[in-house]
Amino acid sequence: MIIDEQEFLAILHELAIGNEEFFQFLEGKVKRYPLKDFGWGCFPILDEDNRIVDLRVLVPDFFDELCLRINIHEYAHAFELYNELGQVYVENKETRENNAKEKELEFLRLILKKN
């Protein structure tokens, strides 16, 4: 399942991940690499008071469905952090992971519905 950036943005919109302000905010903050195995992630940038002031996202190119799901997962994290800009960062890893995994599952359900 190789897609382009516009198709990916359409998927994100369908999954309610992001809005126009979010996508503008992300410009220059997402690094997409032509690798399948790497330390993908979404990383908050914090100020001296532990407030979220920015973020960076590392994701793979759209090679296949797994890479697409990784992108969805990390963009879900990014949107969550974007909505928390200016707030004190609370790790809450289990909840954050569950939220991102749920977006992956929503994507899989969309694929099944379309096929």
N, C-alpha and C positions, 0 to 999 in steps of 0.2 A: 504494500500500500504506500506508494510514493506519491506525495502531494506537494503542492507549492504553498507559499506563505499565505496567499489569499484563501485557499481552501482551509488551511489551518486556522486562520482567524474566524472563518465561518463556523468551524467546529467549536471554537472557544465561545463564540456568541451563543451557539445552540446550547452549550453547557452552562451558560450564565457565568462564564469566567471572563471578567473584564468589561471595560467600557472604553469609549474613545479616549478619555482622559488617562486611563490606565495604560493604554497602548502607546500614547504619546509619551507618558512618563518613562516607559520602558525603552524608548529609543536610545541606543548606545549602551544599554545595560545588559543585553542578552548576548551571550557568546555561544554560537552554534558550531560544533566541531564535526568533522567527517570521521568520527570514530563511533564504534558501537559500545565499547566497554571503557568507562571512565568514571570519575567521581562526580556524577551529575548532581546538581543541587540548586537551591535558591538560598542565598545568603544575605541576611539582614546586615546593614551597616548601621552601627550604633554610635551615638555621641557619648560624651563623658558621663552623662546621666542615665545611660542605658536606654535612651529613647531611639526609636527607629527613625533614621534620617534618610536612608537610601537602601537600595538592594541591588544585587547582581544575580544573574541566572546563567547557569551553564547547562546546555542541553545538546543532544546529538542531532545531526541532520535527520531528515525524514527518510530513513532507509526502508523501514518496514513498520508493521503495526506496533511492535514493542517500542521502537524509537518514538513513534507518535504518542504512545501512552506515557512514556517518560516525559515528553514535552508537556502533555496535558497535566500530569502530576506536578511538575515544577511550576508551571504557570498558575496552577491552583494555589500553590504555596505563595507565589509572588503576589497574586491578587489579594490573598488574605493579609499579607504583610503590607501591601499598598494601602489597604483600608485601615491599617494600624499606624500609619506614618504619624510621627510626633508623640506616640504613646510609648510608655516603658515596655520594653520587650519582655514577654513572658514565654519561655520555651514551650511548655505544654506539648511536648513532642508527640505523645500518643494521640491527642485530639487532632493536631495538625496533620499527622500522617493519615488518620482515619478520614478526615475531610478530603484530602488529596486522592486517596484510594477510591473514595466514593465517586469522585469525578471521573476516574478511569472506568469504573463500573457503569456509570451513566453513558459514557462513550461506547462501551461494548454493547449496551442495550440499544443504543441508536443504530449501530451497525447491524445488529440482528433484525431490528425493525425494518430497516431499509432493504434487507436481502430477502 
